[in-house]
Amino acid sequence: MVGLGNPGSEYEPTRHNAGFWFVDDLARRCRQEFHAEPRFHSEVARCQLDGNECRLQKPLTFMNRSGQAVGALMRFFKIPVEQILVVHDELDLEPGTVRLKKGGGHGGHNGLRDLISHLGSKDFYRLRIGIGHPGHRDQVVDYVLKKPSVSDRRLIEDAICDALDVMPGVVEGQIEKAMHTLHTQK
């Protein structure tokens, strides 16, 4: 599982780091801590979900170069692209909404664009965490690099909790069930 975000304390509370928030919360649930792994340009952790081991990754290459880090880890461990779950912020979903899907384009998301380029495939799973849209595309960069309001942050955190609850099933391969659960929640 790869959480997308930007490294550094100045970016930690920003909407663009929703992917980092997710994997941080998952590591806490598994009582694991991230540690720096320079050969993968990342912080990594291992997690057991219902007896299934998964690797957690937070690329330290900044969002626009996430593919470099993910590609390095994927090649080293010989992980098929179809077994990768990328967790990222999604402008086209309202805060409090989370969606799971396989494949698709980058939708203007620079982290996904770089991943697709480095992995040579679009066929990885995506967990899309809604952060809302500022209303005009010229405002997107400033919007994603700012903190959400307190109420939006609470909604995003609730969506992350909902997604964390289905992760054991996702790791077990129960993707359709997880999608149904996430996509039919309030």
Stockholm file with secondary structure:
# STOCKHOLM 1.0

chainA/1-186         MVGLGNPGSEYEPTRHNAGFWFVDDLARRCRQEFHAEPRFHSEVARCQLDGNECRLQKPLTFMNRSGQAVGALMRFFKIPVEQILVVHDELDLEPGTVRLKKGGGHGGHNGLRDLISHLGSKDFYRLRIGIGHPGHRDQVVDYVLKKPSVSDRRLIEDAICDALDVMPGVVEGQIEKAMHTLHTQK
#=GR chainA/1-186 SS CEECCCCSTTTTTSGGGHHHHHHHHHHHHTTCCCEEEGGGTEEEEEEEETTEEEEEEEESSCGGGHHHHHHHHHHHHTCCGGGCEEEEEETTSCTTCEEEEECCCCTTCHHHHHHHHHHTCSCSEEEEEECCCCSSGGGHHHHHTSCCCHHHHHHHHHHHHHHHHHHHHHHHTCHHHHHHHHHTCC
#=GC SS_cons         CEECCCCSTTTTTSGGGHHHHHHHHHHHHTTCCCEEEGGGTEEEEEEEETTEEEEEEEESSCGGGHHHHHHHHHHHHTCCGGGCEEEEEETTSCTTCEEEEECCCCTTCHHHHHHHHHHTCSCSEEEEEECCCCSSGGGHHHHHTSCCCHHHHHHHHHHHHHHHHHHHHHHHTCHHHHHHHHHTCC
//
